[in-house]
Amino acid sequence: TGASPGVYRGRARVIRSLAEAGRLGDGEILVCGVTAPTWTPYFAIAGAVVTDAGGALSHTAVVAREYGIPAVVGTRTGTRAIPDGALVEVDGSEGLVRLP
């Protein structure tokens, strides 16, 4: 589901828990299961966000819109289907994640 509009291309960083979030580099695409308020500082670092769970009113969607970065939520399999470090295109307007 497209949750925050825009298109962004960059490297995916699969983060399985908040304890791993420090691995996220500037401009990388945050790929995770779900976000909560404790994840908010990482939106300032991420170029885009992809989550397995969530909807248009989820924490991820609301915060991504506030930060002006594309987000696709509710992929169900993003953390398993997107390889860590892969080049990815996130289209938050269309709700698509592409691996070129």
Secondary structure, 3 states (H helix, E strand, C coil): CEEECCEEEEEEEECCCHHHHHHCCCCCEEEECCCCHHHHHHHHCCCEEEECCCCCCCHHHHHHHHHCCCEECCCCCHHHHCCCCCEEEEECCCCEEECC
